[in-house]
């Protein structure tokens, strides 16, 4: 292999490593949204129960391994915290929902307030502490 070829290989490997590190750092990060989108409960196909304050809508796909971890985590959170509801939607069965919400990757979790406002988004497995901190105001606000 020539010196030029070796430099090209090293540069490609360095670039791929950098892209991988950036994507890993972004995974699971809670992002507040300024989207005026409403109707999250309708998109999930559920009606809020009297005690429900926040819907955690998880968009998954059948071949997604992190989706199982996300589902277990969100199911546990909804069991531990009154006011949280969790619904998982398989985008293979309902691609229209993913399109409407502009979801390009699974798992993606979108939190909706009781009135249907989009509160936040998480791509990848959510960081439990960050997710609860971001939802604290909505969960503790007086009704």
C-alpha positions in Angstrom: 0.0 0.0 0.0 1.3 3.4 -0.9 1.7 6.2 1.6 -1.2 8.1 0.0 -3.4 5.1 0.3 -2.6 4.7 4.0 -3.3 8.3 4.6 -6.7 8.0 2.9 -7.6 4.9 5.0 -6.6 6.6 8.2 -8.6 9.8 7.3 -11.7 7.7 6.5 -11.4 5.8 9.7 -11.0 9.0 11.7 -14.0 10.6 10.0 -16.2 7.5 10.6 -15.1 7.5 14.3 -16.0 11.1 14.7 -19.4 10.7 13.1 -20.1 7.7 15.4 -19.1 9.6 18.5 -21.4 12.6 17.5 -24.3 10.2 16.9 -23.7 8.4 20.2 -23.6 11.7 22.1 -26.9 12.8 20.6 -28.7 9.5 21.3 -31.0 9.6 24.3 -30.8 13.4 24.7 -34.0 15.1 25.6 -34.9 18.0 23.2 -37.6 20.4 24.1 -39.7 21.3 21.1 -41.2 24.5 20.0 -43.5 22.7 17.6 -47.1 23.9 17.8 -48.2 20.4 16.8 -51.2 19.1 18.8 -53.2 15.9 18.7 -50.6 13.4 20.1 -53.3 11.4 21.9 -55.3 11.1 18.7 -52.2 10.0 16.8 -51.5 7.3 19.4 -55.1 6.2 19.1 -55.9 6.6 22.8 -58.1 8.7 25.0 -56.5 10.1 28.1 -57.7 8.7 31.4 -58.7 11.1 34.1 -55.3 11.0 35.8 -53.2 11.1 32.7 -51.1 14.3 32.3 -48.4 13.3 29.8 -48.3 10.8 26.9 -45.0 9.1 26.1 -45.6 8.1 22.5 -42.8 5.7 21.4 -42.3 5.0 17.7 -40.6 1.7 17.1 -39.9 -0.8 14.4 -39.8 -4.6 14.5 -36.1 -4.9 13.8 -35.0 -2.2 16.4 -33.1 -3.7 19.3 -33.0 -0.4 21.4 -36.8 -0.2 21.0 -37.2 -3.1 23.4 -35.0 -1.3 26.0 -36.9 1.9 25.5 -40.3 0.2 25.8 -39.3 -1.5 29.1 -38.0 1.8 30.5 -41.1 3.8 29.5 -43.4 1.1 30.7 -41.6 1.2 34.1 -41.8 5.0 34.3 -45.5 5.0 33.6 -46.1 2.5 36.3 -44.0 4.4 38.8 -45.2 7.9 38.1 -48.9 8.7 38.1 -49.9 10.9 35.3 -47.6 9.3 32.7 -49.1 7.1 30.0 -47.0 5.1 27.6 -48.1 3.9 24.1 -45.8 2.2 21.6 -46.6 2.5 17.9 -45.0 0.2 15.3 -44.2 2.3 12.3 -44.2 -0.7 10.1 -47.9 -1.0 10.8 -48.6 2.7 11.0 -46.1 4.6 8.7 -48.6 7.5 8.4 -48.0 8.3 12.1 -44.2 8.4 11.6 -44.7 10.7 8.6 -47.0 13.0 10.3 -44.6 13.4 13.2 -41.5 13.7 11.0 -39.8 10.7 12.7 -36.8 9.4 10.8 -35.3 7.0 13.3 -36.4 4.4 15.9 -36.8 4.5 18.7 -38.1 8.0 19.0 -40.2 9.1 22.0 -42.4 12.1 21.8 -44.1 13.5 25.0 -47.5 15.2 24.6 -49.3 17.2 27.3 -52.9 16.3 28.1 -54.1 19.1 25.8 -52.1 17.5 22.9 -49.2 19.9 22.8 -45.8 18.3 21.9 -43.5 18.8 24.8 -40.3 17.1 23.9 -38.6 14.5 21.7 -35.9 11.9 22.4 -34.2 9.9 19.6 -32.6 6.7 20.9 -33.0 5.3 24.4 -34.1 8.1 26.7 -31.9 9.0 29.7 -34.3 8.4 32.5 -33.2 11.2 34.8 -33.2 13.8 32.0 -36.7 12.7 30.8 -38.2 13.0 34.3 -36.5 16.3 34.8 -37.9 17.7 31.6 -41.4 16.4 32.4 -41.4 17.5 36.1 -43.2 20.8 35.5 -46.0 19.2 33.5 -46.4 16.3 36.0 -46.4 18.5 39.1 -48.4 21.5 37.8 -51.8 22.0 39.5 -54.7 20.8 37.5 
